[in-house]
Amino acid sequence: MILALSFHDDLHAIAVQHAVRARGEEFHILECDAVSGRPGLTWHLSGTPDGSAASAAVPTSEGRTVPPAQAKLLWWRRARADQQLTMSAAGSDGAGLGAQQVSLVNNDCRGALGGILAASFHGEWISPPEATDRASDKVYQLWVARQAGFRVPRTLITQSRDEVVDFTREVGRVIVKPVVGARGPSLYTRWIGDPQALPAESFAVCPATYQEYVPGRHHIRLNCFGERMFAARIETEELDWRPDLNVPITRWPVPQDLARLVRRVLDRLGLPMGVVDLKLTPGGEPVWLEVNPQGQFLFLEPLTGEPLTEHFADYLVTAAATADGDRRR
């Protein structure tokens, strides 16, 4: 049995579920935002020292309950979404719960589900929660990529306008983007012109990431599923390719030396898989931008013709079989 933890109606999880089930494997989706109001989540631990009487069950997206201990692999795709509170809980006017109560529901649902899985699931994590959280830190992953041998953009994180002014003089053209970001509309990478023309207070509000501009028009979206890698080349002059996909996007064969370097970074981050963004300089040198431990890849299928869902399903099934074999020995 393979489990996937994600949010309600996640297209990636649903597509992979169909592909894995087509291979004859049992696959269930656990919806992290649909614990409230749905029965089935339970954990019981006896008071005996050996803890052998522990039992657990979690609800699936299809209304079943399954024991996590019987799963061979858990795809930790998305785990942080708030609850979709039912009308009965929120009240018919949507005002039944106050802010503190909503926070309690969200925190306890998230904590109970995560804790039960941590205590009861003993198979392969794709990827482990601790590694996923750590690797999601873009400051940390940039440092790890540089230590592993990648070229990375010269980077400054600061709240000081004076430091941004000095950095701009040092590196030339500079871009700015959030350190973490926020829910809601995407915050895209932007140019920063003359920082002295902006008030110092706007810099002091919170830190931002300032980086040297890496010239070139070839962006690489590299999907690493274990030892197999599938990449797309996105050709655009824009800083951030995400707002406009009506540009040339093609399959891009991953050179072996680059594959080894990517695998080295992900191994140091503790990630079996990851979706990596690179940029090629005019001379063809790959520059590391970031890795998303559970990045989006479904959108590339119709654009490149690469069957990424099938590749990922193969990866999960193989990893589950390997984990099951290791557990039996």
N, C-alpha and C positions, 0 to 999 in steps of 0.2 A: 504494500500500500504506500502511495505517495501522497503527501499533504502539501497544500500551498496556502500560505497565510497572506491574504490581501484584502482589498476593500470590495464592497458590493459592486457587481457588474464590471469588474476589471477585465477589459477585453484581452489583455495579455494572458491572464490566468485562465480565462474561459477557452481561448484558442489552444493553449497548451494542454488543458484538460481534455479537449476533444482529440488532440493528436496522441496523447499518452494512452487514452482509453482505446483508440484505434489499434494500438499495439498490444492490447489484451491486458493492460495493467490497471489496477484500481487506483483512482485519483480523485481526491476530494479537495474542495476549496473551503477554507475556514475564513469567514468574513470578519475582520477585526472591528468593523464599524457596525456590526449587526448582532452584538452580544445582548444588548439591552432589549428586553421584551421577548427574547427567544429562549425557551427552555432548552436544557440539554447540557449546559456546562456544569460540570461537577468534579470535585476532587475530595477524596476521603483518605485520611491517613490515621492509622491506628496509633494508640499510645505506646505500643511495644517498641523497644529499642531497635530492633532489626528493621523496622519500617516495611516489612514484607507485605503488610495488609493494605498498602496504598493502592487506590484505584482511581481512574480518571476517565472522563469522557468529554468530548467537545462537539458542538453542533456544526454541521456542514451547511453549505449554501443551499442544499437540496432538502433540508429538513431532517436529515439523519443525524445520529450521534455515532461517533467513532472513538475508539480508545487510542490515544496517541502512542502508547507503548507498542502497538502492533505495526506502526508505520516504519518503513525502512529509510525514508528520506523526507525532509521537510524543506520546501522552497520558501525561504523567508523573504517574500517579495515586498510587501508593504505591511507595516505593522502599527502605524501611528495615527490612523484616522480617528476622528471623533465619532461618537455613536450617532446613528440615525434614530433619534428618539421618536418613539411611537406617539400618536395623538393622545392615547390614554395616559401616557406618562407626562407629556408636555401640556395637556389640557386642550380643549377644543379651540381655545383662542390662542394657543401657542405660548401661553404665559403661566403654565402650571408649575414650572420649575424656575427657581431663581438661578443666578449665575453660580453661586456656591454649590447648589444641588447639581447643576449640569456638570460642573467640574468634578464633583464626587462621582457621578455616574461614569463619566469618561475615564477618570483615573482608575476606578475600581474595576471597570470592565477590561481596560487595557492591562492592568496589573494582574488580574485573575487569569486572563487568557495566556499572557506571557509567562506567568509563574507556573501555571499548570503544564504548559509545553516544556519549559525548562526542567521541571521536576520529573516529567513522565515520558518525554520523548528521548530515545537513546540511540537514534540512528544518525544519518549524515545530514548536516545542516548546509544548505546552499543559500546564503553563506551564514556562518555563525553570527548571532545577533551582536556580540561584543565587537567582532571584527567589522561588521557592517557599520555600526555606529562610529567606530574609530576612523574607518576609511572614508566615511562621509565627510569628515573634517577636511576641507580643501587645503587648509594650511598644512596640515600634517601630511596629506598624500603628496603634495607638491615637494615637500622636503624629502620624503621617501623616494619619489621618482628621481630626484636629483642625486641622492645617495646611491641609487641603483645604477646610474650611468646615463640617464636621459638628459638631454638638453631641455631646460625649462626657461620660461621667460623671467627676466629680472623682475622682481616683485617687491612691492612695498605695501605694508598694511599699517595704516596710521589714521589719526584724527587731527593731524597737524597740517595746516595749509603750507607752512614754511617747508616742511619735509617734502610735500608733494611738489612744490616749486623747485627745490633742489633736485629731486628725482627726475623731473621733466628736463631740466638742464643737462642732467647726466646721460639719460637714455634717448632723448629725442621725443618721438611720438609716443603718447601714453594713452592707454585705455583704462576704464574704471568699471568695476562690477561689484556686486555685493559679496561679502564674506560668506554669508549663509543664504540670505534671501528670505522671502516670506510667502505665506499662502496668498493665493489670489493671482492676479495677472502676472505673467512672467516679467522679470526685470532683466532686460537684455544688456549685453555688453555695449558700452558707449565710449566715444572719444571724449577726452578731456582736453580742452583747448588751453587757454591761459588760466591757470589756477589762481593767479593774483587778481583776476577779474571777478572772482567769487568771494563772498563774505567768509571770513574765517569761521564764523559760527556754523555754517553749513557743513564744514569738514568736522567740526568738533562734536556734532550730534551723535555720530557713531562711527566706528572704523569702517573703512572700505578697502577693497583690493585694487591697487594701482599696478599696472604691468606695462612693460615695454611692448610696443606693437611688433608682432612677428609678421614680416612681409610675406606675401604669397596669396594665392587664390584657391589652393587645394586643401580642403578640410577632410580629415579622415575620421569616420565613425567606425570604431573597431569593436566588434562583439567577441569577447573571449568566453567560450564555454568549455571550461576545463583546459585541455591541451589543444582544442580546435579553435581557430579564429576565422572570422568572416567580417570583411571590412567593406565599407562603401566610401567612394571618393565624391565629395560634394564640391562643385566648382562655383565659386562666387567671390565677388570683390567685397561683399559685406563683412563686417566684423563678426556678426553672429548670424549663422545660416538658418536658425530655427524659424524666424517669421516668414520666410519665403522658400518653399520647396519646389518652386517652378524654375529650377536651375538644373544643369546637367548633374545627374547622380548615377553613378555606375559602380559595378563591382570593382573591388580593388584587391588584387592578390597580395597577401601579407608576406613580406620578405622574411626568411628564416631568422636572420639576425634581429629583426624588429620583434618577431614573435617571442624569441628567447628573452629579450629585454622586457617586454610587456609581462611575460610570465614571471620574471624575477620580481618586478614591482608588486604584482598581485600576491605572490607568495609572501613577500615581506609584510604586506597588509593583511595577510590571513584570509584572502578571498579566493575561493575556487573559481569564481566567475566575475566578470565585470564588463561594463560598457565604457570604452575609453575614447576620449576626444583628443585628437592630435591635429597639428597643422604642419604641412610641408613647406619648407622655405623654397625660394626659387631654385636653390641648388639641390633640392630633394631631401634635405635633412628633416627627419621627423622631430617635432617639438612637442613635448608633453603639455597638455592643457589641464585635463582632469580625468578622473574615473568616477562613474556613477555605479556603486555596487549593484544596483538593480535598475539599470537604465532602460529606456524604451527602445525596442527594436522592431516592433510589429510594423511600424510605418514604412520601413525600408523594403519590405517584401514586394509590394506592387511597383516600387520605384526602381528596384534593381533586379527583380526576378529571383532573388536568392531566397530559398525556402527556410527562413530562419526559425519559424515555429517548429518545423520538422527537425531541424538540427538541434534545437533546444530540447525537444521531446526526447530525441535519441540520447542526448547528454544526461538528462534526468534519469531515464530508464537504466542506462549503463551505470551511473553513479549509485543508484539504488541497489542494483544487483551486486556491485562491488562491496557496498556497505553491508549488505546481507551476508555475503560470503565471509567478510571479515568478522562479523558478529558470530557466525556459526563456528569459526575455528577456535 
